[in-house]
């Protein structure tokens, strides 16, 4: 399917567009902390360089201005410990080379009780590590121009046994809390705000995301499977007991073709609570999905992006989804029109133009399983108790953008369920 381009001048002029929000909110003012001397800063750098297996790197309270990355390479059983998020701040505003502020590789690593500011790339990146705990870490950017911020705040990739607990991630121009190509993951008790995407689980197996607040992002929580990555399809994600609230921030990701951050996150329309893209075996339940102006939950296949959708050992379809027992509130305002998916939802939904939707399904399915989508071939199961009061739209894009149809009947996707069983018990007590 070619990339859809929906909006005409007629619709631009006939629909009132609510203003996009933009925020540079900070959780605290780090400028009040004492500036650490060059000697004290160099001691931190030296501790990273000289760390042996089993060491604890303690970073006293204060504001550290670093002009080099902090790197641990192939170390085991290391704890990096500050004096607290509001006490120990590592600023990488003066870093001229390298991407990440902190980069860790090894086994059984813990980083806790500190803040990372203004890394040129990712805040804290962990790669090829079995056993990584982020606890009480705050990663943010303080720039006025948010498009110049780093890509990811918290960024474990190609890892096993990932624990993210009580972290704060803000103002990244991709995802605040991002876990990619990893397995056995817990993200809990954390706050993501002011990012393009709050929390993103991408090409991962066995993830549980619970007890978090995702607010004031363009998109609150994402589960994506993207083609062409070393780890292909991921599966088994549970999203529960989260507050996914007012994710109406502007999408400030670099557009496709305009920079290194040009990717699928640019398609997220502001006002998206949860987005599933080529996701497999996902259960979404007991969440407060409130006042996201475009849609509460979007169920989408990769073809909706218009990008090539063929890759080895990977499927572009979202399948085996169970959505139940969530709370919705669509009272915030008009859906976003700055992204094509937002245009589709606003203009062509089944309930009237500029109507916020609670749940949408792009209606793209694998016709090799069934020729009739009403047989529910992708096993999308929606069991919300108050379904009669919700705005649900299934789209029919089979005839192209000149003849888009939509349906509000959710019956084919009810009276079923999907069992999603994760296997994260081995990290639950980390």
Buried (B, 14 or more C-beta within 10 A) or exposed (E): BEEBEBBEEEBEEEBEBBEBBEBBEBBBEBEEBEEBEEEBBBBBBEBBEEBEEEBEBBBEBBBBBBEBBBBBEEBBBBBBBBBBBBBBBBBBBEBEEBBBBBBBBBBBBBBBBBBBBBBBBBBBBBBBBBBBBBBBBBBBBBBEEBEEBBBBBBBBBBBBBBBBBBBBBBBBBBBBBBBBBBBBBBBBBBBBBBBBBBBBBBBBBBBBBBBBBBBBBBBBBBBBBBBEBEBBBBBBBBBBBBBBBBBBBBBBBBEBEEEEBEBBBBBBBBBBBBBBBBBBBBBBBEBBBBBBBBBBBBBBBBBBBBBEBEBEEBBBBBBBBBBBEBBBBBEBBBBBBBBBBBBBBBBBBBBEEBBBBBBBBBBBBEEEBEEEBEEBBBBBBBBBEEBEEBBBBBBBBEEEBEEBEBBEEBEBBBEEEBEBEBEBEEBEEB
